Amino acid sequence: MVADDFSHEPVLAEEVLELLEPGRGGTFLDATIGGAGHAERILESDPTVRLIGLDRDPDALAAAARRLGVRGDRASLIRGNFRNAPELVAELSSEGDLAGALLDLGVSSHQIDTTARGFSFRRGTPLNMRMGGTTGGGRTAAEILNTESEERLGILFRDYGEERRWRAMAREIVRRRSTAPFRTADDLVGVFTAVLGPGLDASTKARLFQALRIEVNDEMTALLEALIGIRGLLASGGRFVVIAYHSLEDRIVKNAFRDWSRECVCPPQLPVCRCRGVALGHLLTRKPVRPRQAEVERNPRARSARLRAWEKA
């Protein structure tokens, strides 16, 4: 595999640059560097800018190093989960506080299109879905389907897949695995067809496969931890930009940025403020920024992207 296999078009690239303002100089964190599409634009914006790039996928880091090329002397690339950003960035203590940070929560085209990674519902695709690679730590999608309780399986399709027939789906998974273990995408598509009927459209399959991927990678908890951890790395005036592709992800980001921008987060029934009593920063986007139609036509995978930004006080 060569790094060029990871090439991609960064989503909402102009909007990211407008809100991060890397032309101010300083050190920026791209905590989901992927193929380095955004990172390349950040480094191009100013010759003094430095960049720290994180990714748990070794293929992504190889691709990022190749894409950044001569600009790589201003970039430090680290393998790791963005939930551990404070510890990982601490290893580069000379970089100082961050002028800005970016989280692009989407799965790359490379990951989707590489059969062995197990992110698609194409026939014969193994049920892997681990963001860290085919041999990365943690349980595969197949292991979760074959071992989790019926209750937990139902909850993940209800909460992450927003599926109304989640009970029937979990029941069917448990029934089928009693005779043969789940191994490939065909096995799971068979469950969806049995419960929801034939002729399922691609968007329904994508939604339900995404629910399982979220469970495999503990994505919601990791996002919560990453938001708080990265906020602590920002300098005063540092900017934080997040691109989400799932309604639950976007809700977590929206609520975090909103709460950080309020002076008081105490419950209404408390007569006296007992919280911090001061806003940690302010919103840069009141509503999510969505891709323009021209970008969606050029890059259909950008369709569900929602960008939010916040600035530290």
Stockholm file with secondary structure:
# STOCKHOLM 1.0

chainA/1-313         MVADDFSHEPVLAEEVLELLEPGRGGTFLDATIGGAGHAERILESDPTVRLIGLDRDPDALAAAARRLGVRGDRASLIRGNFRNAPELVAELSSEGDLAGALLDLGVSSHQIDTTARGFSFRRGTPLNMRMGGTTGGGRTAAEILNTESEERLGILFRDYGEERRWRAMAREIVRRRSTAPFRTADDLVGVFTAVLGPGLDASTKARLFQALRIEVNDEMTALLEALIGIRGLLASGGRFVVIAYHSLEDRIVKNAFRDWSRECVCPPQLPVCRCRGVALGHLLTRKPVRPRQAEVERNPRARSARLRAWEKA
#=GR chainA/1-313 SS CCGGGGCCCCTTHHHHHHHHCGGGCSEEEETTCTTSHHHHHHHHTCTTCEEEEEESCHHHHHHHHHHHGGGGGGEEEEESCGGGHHHHHHTTGGGCSEEEEEEECSCCHHHHHCGGGCCSCCTTCBSCCCTTCTTCSSCCHHHHHHHSCHHHHHHHHHHTTCCTTHHHHHHHHHHHHTTSCCCBHHHHHHHHHHHHCSSCCHHHHHHHHHHHHHHHTTHHHHHHHHHHHHHHHEEEEEEEEEEECSHHHHHHHHHHHHHHTCSCCSCTTCSSCCSCCSCSEEESCSSCBCCCHHHHHHCGGGTTCEEEEEEEC
#=GC SS_cons         CCGGGGCCCCTTHHHHHHHHCGGGCSEEEETTCTTSHHHHHHHHTCTTCEEEEEESCHHHHHHHHHHHGGGGGGEEEEESCGGGHHHHHHTTGGGCSEEEEEEECSCCHHHHHCGGGCCSCCTTCBSCCCTTCTTCSSCCHHHHHHHSCHHHHHHHHHHTTCCTTHHHHHHHHHHHHTTSCCCBHHHHHHHHHHHHCSSCCHHHHHHHHHHHHHHHTTHHHHHHHHHHHHHHHEEEEEEEEEEECSHHHHHHHHHHHHHHTCSCCSCTTCSSCCSCCSCSEEESCSSCBCCCHHHHHHCGGGTTCEEEEEEEC
//
